[in-house]
Amino acid sequence: MKQWMCGPCGLVYDEALGMPEHGLAPGTKFEDIPDDWECPDCGVTKADFYLIPD
């Protein structure tokens, strides 16, 4: 599982943990998140997230 970071605010989306409080179950891959999903902290779209290298 991978981790993705929001460029503007630094929020980390961890695929293994998901974000159940925001409708993303644990194990939800970033690519499976709808394109219109927004960062719960700053409101940007998933296009503003980048993959955190291993």
Helices and strands as residue ranges (DSSP letters): E 3-6, E 12-14, G 20-22, G 30-32, G 46-48, E 49-51
